[in-house]
Each structure stands twice: as structure tokens, then as C-alpha cells.
């Protein structure tokens, strides 16, 4: 796992690289304003493709953000099938069922404010 955290007087940002659902991620992201996190898809689809080791599913990302009390998650590392009209909405629903914060499903070159 590779992850990092940036804290300033104005905001805190936690960023994951490729990672599985590890506890240390919750510790790193605890109370962050924003967590940019990989979101590899549904657990079922990851398992079917043999990609369930070392990858976070939609629910894994939501669970880690909820446990860490992160205010906003920005999803990343999702595949080309994650488009409006299906996978994207399904992922957001799965995450929203377990995570109470803001969920951002970014698009190419999207700008995201990091102010509190």
C-alpha cells in the first residue's frame, strides 16, 4: 500500500494509491477533510476477474471513509465501464449505503475545492 496525507491550516487531504482494504488506511485518513481513494468496482466483479486481492471495492472504499470519519471522498482508479448510466450510479449507491459523507465521482480534469 502507498498512501499519504497532507495537512495544512486550511484542510487535510489523504490519498491512497493501489491498495487493498487495510486498517492502516483508516488510521492515516482519520478526520481528513478529503480522501482521494481507489475504487475498483463491486466486490463481486473484482472477484470474478481475480482482482479482489490488493484492490478496494466500492464498499471497501465507503467503509474505510466511514470508519476514518472522512468528510468527503473522491473516487479514483475506476475502469472504463464506470460511466453514467450504470456502474457509476451503482457504485455511488453502494458507497452511500455505508458512508455518510460527500461522495465525488470525478470526471476528466475536474477541479475540486479543498477548502473547509
Protein Blocks (a to p, Z undefined) as FASTA:
>chain_A
ZZdddddfkbccdddddddddfklmmmmgopabdcdddebjfklmmmnopmgopacfklm
mmmmmmnopabdcdehiafklcghijmmmmmmmmmmmpcbdcddddehiacdfbZZ
